Amino acid sequence: MAVFEVFDGDPPELRQAKLETIKIFEEGLLLYYRKSIHKAAQMFADCLRQNPADPVARIYLDRCQERLSD
């Protein structure tokens, strides 16, 4: 599965912050789709510590937390 986010329209500060956390976010996605939900949640939380305004990282962290609470 491939996930694409177009963020060219984001404000420059948000776009730069996303570029700085892209490796962490991609690792989180890989772990999420491999069903390593706990580790994925840690990666998304790390993204949000560095870039609290990243809505996609927030969505995936919320999904992880939902799956962990089931």
N, C-alpha and C positions, 0 to 999 in steps of 0.2 A: 504494500500500500504506500502511496506517496501522498504527502501533505504539502500543500503550497500555501504560503501566505504572501500576498502582495502588500507591501508596506511602503511603496513609493509615495503614497499620499499622506503618510504619517508626518507629523511635525519633525523637523530635523533632529531634535534632541531624542525623541522616541526612536526614530529610525536608527540613529547611531547606537543607542543603548541596546536595541535588538541585535544589531550587528556584533556588538561586543559579547553578547550572551548566546549567539547562534549555536556554538558547539555544544554548550550545556543543554540548550533546548532540544537540539537534534538527538543528543544522547538520551534525554528524557523520553522523546517520542519512540526511539528504538526500544527502550526498556518497556514502555507502556504497551506497545504492540506485541512485545514478546511476553507480556503478562507478568513482568517483574514490577508490579504496581508500587510496592513500597520504595524501591530504588528510584523508580520514575518520579514518584512524589517528591523525593529528596532533590532530584534534579530541577523540577519545576519550582520548588520552594527556593532553591538557590538562584534561579533566574529572577524570581520575584524579589529576593533580597537585593540583587544588583539593579533590577529594573522593576520597581513596584507598579509601574504604569503599563506593563505588558498584559493586555487582556487575554491573549491566546494562552500564555503560560498560566494565567489564572483559571481559565476554563479547564485546562488539562489537570491542574492541581485539584480543582474541585471534583473532576471526574475520578481522579485517583482516590480522593478522600471518600467519595461515595462508595467506590468498590471495596475499599478497605473496611468500611463500616457495615457492609452486607454480611 
